Amino acid sequence: MGRGVCLVEEPLRQKWLRADRLATLYVVQPIRQWMVPSPRASHIPILMYHSVSEQESGGSHPYFETTTSPRVFAQHMKFLKESGYQTLALHEAIKYIETGEQDIERRVVLTFDDGLQDFYTQAFPILADYGHTATVFLPTQYIASERRRFKDRQCMTWSEVKELHKAGITFGSHTNSHKQLRFLRKAEVQEEIRCSKETIEDRVGCSVESFSYPFAFPETDGVFKRQLKDLLAAQGYRNGVTTIIGTFSVGDDQFFQPRLPVNEFDDHWLFKAKLEQGYDWLHGLQYLSKFFAAKMGS
């Protein structure tokens, strides 16, 4: 499926002038390649997808788009396959990074938030076609025996989740109701992460070790981060991912791993640059934006 698609030949839709793309491809990436022509692999990219469908999310800028068309997703997966990338589960990525005993070059983690039905109907067949695996994070309130909707999109049913689990897909928690945890009481946060983990384990019969934080992660709030980490560890989680931009490396907190947002507007060169740490520079701007937003709101 999708093997005839060439990532280079067919350009993607470009609706806006992309400062992040221009800076990545024409400033950051050339400087990195000039300073370190053949760097030793020390990072593992964790890609963050949401919906794989033709329905755009309507973001005001490509950076905020959370949809990838099946055509473009197939291009991404084809590129990974032909470039020799091996897909890992989150716990495998952590082991590779922390032990330093194995070659981590050409390793990547694929993650999908929100448990949408199009993962089952669109993304998984493409993943299977190219021999890739993935981790899907479920907001369990929207996963049921009957079809439910989240943000105007249909979610998977438990029967579909079980089928995918048997096929090798890993499932993690995306909380129970997909609320912004930072604004909840401690007991409510605990219930959100406990209920979702137990529900998945009961319905699917698997151990849930991974957690994905919903919404923008409040990385500048040290108190909240410590509280959340303690709650996750107490509930039996062992790792987690966030919306912090970057590639996972030594020293990163395994509960709050950075990811690289990927969507419809990632053409060949931008997709390749993200895999090679060329997009990591944007985390500095992301952090400053959160920092000043927190200061203004305090």
C-alpha positions as CSV (number, residue, x, y, z in Angstrom):
1,M,0.0,0.0,0.0
2,G,1.5,3.3,-1.0
3,R,4.7,1.9,-2.4
4,G,4.5,3.8,-5.6
5,V,4.5,7.2,-3.9
6,C,7.7,9.2,-4.0
7,L,8.3,11.6,-1.2
8,V,10.5,13.9,-3.3
9,E,8.5,14.1,-6.5
10,E,5.1,15.2,-5.3
11,P,5.2,18.5,-3.4
12,L,2.8,19.1,-0.5
13,R,0.3,21.9,-0.2
14,Q,2.0,25.1,1.1
15,K,-0.7,27.5,2.3
16,W,1.5,29.8,4.3
17,L,5.1,31.1,4.3
18,R,6.7,28.9,7.0
19,A,9.4,30.6,9.0
20,D,10.1,27.4,11.0
21,R,10.7,25.5,7.8
22,L,12.9,28.2,6.2
23,A,15.0,28.6,9.4
24,T,15.3,24.8,9.8
25,L,16.3,24.0,6.2
26,Y,18.4,27.1,5.3
27,V,20.0,28.1,8.6
28,V,20.0,25.5,11.3
29,Q,20.5,22.3,9.3
30,P,23.4,23.7,7.1
31,I,25.1,25.0,10.3
32,R,24.8,21.6,12.0
33,Q,26.1,19.8,9.0
34,W,29.0,22.1,8.7
35,M,30.0,22.0,12.4
36,V,29.5,18.2,12.8
37,P,29.6,16.5,9.3
38,S,29.1,13.0,10.7
39,P,27.7,13.2,14.2
40,R,27.5,10.1,16.4
41,A,23.9,9.1,16.9
42,S,22.9,10.1,20.4
43,H,19.2,11.0,20.0
44,I,16.1,9.1,19.0
45,P,13.2,11.1,17.3
46,I,9.7,10.5,18.7
47,L,7.2,11.5,16.1
48,M,3.8,12.9,17.2
49,Y,0.9,12.2,14.9
50,H,-2.8,12.6,15.6
51,S,-5.3,12.0,12.7
52,V,-4.5,10.3,9.4
53,S,-7.3,11.4,7.2
54,E,-8.3,13.9,4.5
55,Q,-10.1,16.1,7.0
56,E,-7.9,19.0,8.0
57,S,-8.1,20.3,11.6
58,G,-8.4,23.9,10.4
59,G,-5.3,25.2,12.2
60,S,-4.3,28.8,11.6
61,H,-0.8,27.8,10.5
62,P,0.8,24.5,9.4
63,Y,2.6,24.3,12.7
64,F,-0.7,23.7,14.5
65,E,-2.2,21.2,12.0
66,T,-2.9,17.8,13.6
67,T,-4.0,15.9,10.5
68,T,-1.9,14.0,8.0
69,S,-3.5,12.7,4.8
70,P,-3.1,9.0,4.0
71,R,-1.0,9.9,1.0
72,V,1.5,12.0,2.9
73,F,1.6,9.5,5.8
74,A,2.5,6.8,3.3
75,Q,5.3,9.0,2.0
76,H,6.6,9.4,5.5
77,M,6.5,5.7,6.2
78,K,8.1,4.9,2.8
79,F,10.9,7.3,3.6
80,L,11.6,5.7,7.0
81,K,11.6,2.2,5.3
82,E,13.9,3.1,2.5
83,S,16.2,5.1,4.8
84,G,16.7,2.1,7.0
85,Y,14.8,3.4,10.1
86,Q,13.6,0.8,12.7
87,T,10.6,1.7,14.7
88,L,10.8,1.2,18.5
89,A,8.4,1.2,21.4
90,L,8.9,3.9,24.0
91,H,10.5,1.6,26.6
92,E,12.9,0.3,24.0
93,A,14.0,3.8,23.1
94,I,14.7,4.6,26.7
95,K,16.7,1.4,27.1
96,Y,18.8,2.2,24.0
97,I,19.5,5.8,25.2
98,E,20.2,4.9,28.9
99,T,22.5,1.9,28.3
100,G,24.4,3.3,25.4
101,E,25.3,-0.3,24.6
102,Q,23.4,-0.5,21.3
103,D,23.6,1.4,18.0
104,I,20.7,3.9,18.0
105,E,21.3,5.3,14.6
106,R,18.2,5.1,12.4
107,R,15.9,4.4,15.3
108,V,12.5,6.2,15.6
109,V,9.4,6.0,17.7
110,L,5.9,6.6,16.2
111,T,3.2,7.9,18.5
112,F,-0.5,8.8,17.8
113,D,-2.6,10.8,20.2
114,D,-6.4,10.7,20.7
115,G,-7.3,7.1,19.7
116,L,-9.0,8.1,16.5
117,Q,-10.8,5.6,14.2
118,D,-8.7,6.6,11.3
119,F,-5.6,5.1,12.9
120,Y,-7.4,1.7,12.5
121,T,-8.8,2.4,9.0
122,Q,-6.0,4.5,7.5
123,A,-2.7,4.6,9.5
124,F,-2.4,1.0,10.5
125,P,-2.7,-0.6,7.0
126,I,0.1,1.7,5.9
127,L,2.3,0.9,8.9
128,A,1.8,-2.8,8.3
129,D,2.6,-2.4,4.7
130,Y,6.0,-0.9,5.5
131,G,6.7,-3.1,8.6
132,H,6.5,-0.3,11.2
133,T,4.9,-0.3,14.6
134,A,3.5,2.5,16.8
135,T,2.2,3.5,20.2
136,V,-1.4,4.9,20.4
137,F,-2.5,6.9,23.4
138,L,-6.2,6.6,24.3
139,P,-8.5,9.1,26.1
140,T,-10.5,6.2,27.5
141,Q,-13.8,8.1,28.1
142,Y,-14.1,8.2,24.3
143,I,-13.3,4.6,23.7
144,A,-16.3,2.3,24.1
145,S,-18.1,-0.7,22.6
146,E,-20.1,1.7,20.4
147,R,-18.6,4.4,18.3
148,R,-17.9,7.7,20.1
149,R,-16.7,11.0,18.9
150,F,-13.9,13.3,20.2
151,K,-13.4,16.8,18.8
152,D,-15.8,16.0,15.9
153,R,-13.9,12.9,14.9
154,Q,-14.8,9.3,15.5
155,C,-12.7,7.2,17.9
156,M,-11.9,3.5,17.9
157,T,-13.9,0.9,19.6
158,W,-12.5,-1.6,22.1
159,S,-12.8,-4.4,19.6
160,E,-10.6,-2.4,17.2
161,V,-8.1,-1.6,20.0
162,K,-7.9,-5.3,20.9
163,E,-7.4,-6.3,17.2
164,L,-4.6,-3.8,16.9
165,H,-3.0,-4.9,20.2
166,K,-2.9,-8.5,18.8
167,A,-1.2,-7.1,15.7
168,G,1.6,-5.6,17.8
169,I,0.5,-2.0,18.4
170,T,1.3,-0.6,21.9
171,F,-1.4,1.3,23.8
172,G,-0.9,4.0,26.4
173,S,-2.9,6.5,28.4
174,H,-4.0,9.9,27.2
175,T,-5.9,10.4,30.4
176,N,-9.6,9.5,30.8
177,S,-11.4,12.7,29.6
178,H,-8.5,14.6,27.9
179,K,-8.7,17.6,30.3
180,Q,-5.8,20.0,30.9
181,L,-4.4,18.4,34.0
182,R,-2.6,21.5,35.2
183,F,-6.0,23.2,36.1
184,L,-7.3,20.2,38.1
185,R,-7.0,19.3,41.7
186,K,-4.4,16.7,42.7
187,A,-7.1,14.1,43.4
188,E,-8.7,14.8,40.0
189,V,-5.3,14.4,38.2
190,Q,-4.8,11.1,40.0
191,E,-8.2,9.8,39.0
192,E,-7.6,10.8,35.3
193,I,-4.4,8.9,35.1
194,R,-5.5,5.9,37.2
195,C,-8.8,5.4,35.6
196,S,-7.4,5.4,32.0
197,K,-4.6,3.0,32.8
198,E,-6.9,0.5,34.6
199,T,-9.5,0.7,31.9
200,I,-7.1,-0.1,29.1
201,E,-5.5,-2.9,31.1
202,D,-8.9,-4.4,31.9
203,R,-10.4,-4.1,28.4
204,V,-7.3,-5.1,26.4
205,G,-5.5,-7.3,28.8
206,C,-2.1,-5.6,28.5
207,S,0.2,-3.7,30.8
208,V,0.1,0.1,30.3
209,E,3.4,1.8,31.0
210,S,3.3,4.9,28.8
211,F,1.5,8.2,29.2
212,S,0.9,11.1,26.8
213,Y,0.1,14.5,28.3
214,P,-2.9,16.2,26.7
215,F,-2.6,19.8,25.4
216,A,0.6,21.9,25.6
217,F,2.8,20.6,28.3
218,P,3.5,23.2,31.1
219,E,7.2,22.6,31.3
220,T,8.0,25.9,33.0
221,D,5.8,24.9,36.0
222,G,8.3,22.9,38.2
223,V,5.9,22.3,41.0
224,F,3.2,20.8,38.8
225,K,5.8,18.7,36.9
226,R,7.1,17.1,40.2
227,Q,3.6,16.4,41.4
228,L,2.6,14.8,38.1
229,K,5.7,12.7,37.9
230,D,5.1,11.4,41.4
231,L,1.5,10.5,40.6
232,L,2.5,8.8,37.4
233,A,5.2,6.7,39.1
234,A,2.7,5.8,41.9
235,Q,0.2,4.5,39.4
236,G,2.8,2.3,37.8
237,Y,3.7,4.3,34.7
238,R,7.3,4.0,33.6
239,N,7.6,6.6,30.8
240,G,5.7,9.3,29.0
241,V,5.7,11.9,26.2
242,T,4.8,15.5,25.9
243,T,4.5,18.3,23.3
244,I,7.9,19.6,24.2
245,I,9.7,19.9,20.8
246,G,12.9,17.9,20.4
247,T,14.5,14.5,20.0
248,F,14.9,12.2,23.0
249,S,18.4,12.0,24.4
250,V,20.5,11.2,27.5
251,G,19.4,13.3,30.4
252,D,15.8,13.8,29.3
253,D,13.2,12.8,31.9
254,Q,11.7,9.5,30.8
255,F,8.2,10.6,32.0
256,F,8.3,13.8,30.0
257,Q,10.0,12.9,26.7
258,P,10.1,15.5,23.9
259,R,8.4,14.8,20.6
260,L,8.4,16.1,17.0
261,P,5.0,17.3,15.7
262,V,4.4,15.9,12.2
263,N,1.5,16.6,9.9
264,E,0.3,17.1,6.3
265,F,2.7,19.9,5.6
266,D,6.0,18.1,6.4
267,D,7.5,17.6,2.9
268,H,10.6,15.4,2.3
269,W,13.2,17.9,3.4
270,L,11.5,19.1,6.5
271,F,10.6,15.5,7.6
272,K,14.2,14.5,7.1
273,A,15.5,17.5,9.0
274,K,13.2,16.7,12.0
275,L,14.5,13.2,12.1
276,E,18.1,14.5,12.2
277,Q,17.6,17.1,15.0
278,G,17.3,20.0,12.6
279,Y,14.0,21.1,14.2
280,D,15.1,20.9,17.8
281,W,16.1,24.6,17.8
282,L,12.4,25.5,18.0
283,H,12.2,24.3,21.6
284,G,14.0,27.4,22.8
285,L,11.3,29.6,21.3
286,Q,8.6,27.3,22.6
287,Y,10.0,27.5,26.1
288,L,10.3,31.3,26.1
289,S,6.7,31.6,24.9
290,K,5.5,29.4,27.8
291,F,7.7,31.3,30.2
292,F,6.4,34.7,29.4
293,A,2.8,33.5,29.1
294,A,3.1,32.1,32.6
295,K,4.6,35.4,33.9
296,M,1.9,37.5,32.3
297,G,-0.8,35.2,33.7
298,S,0.6,35.2,37.3
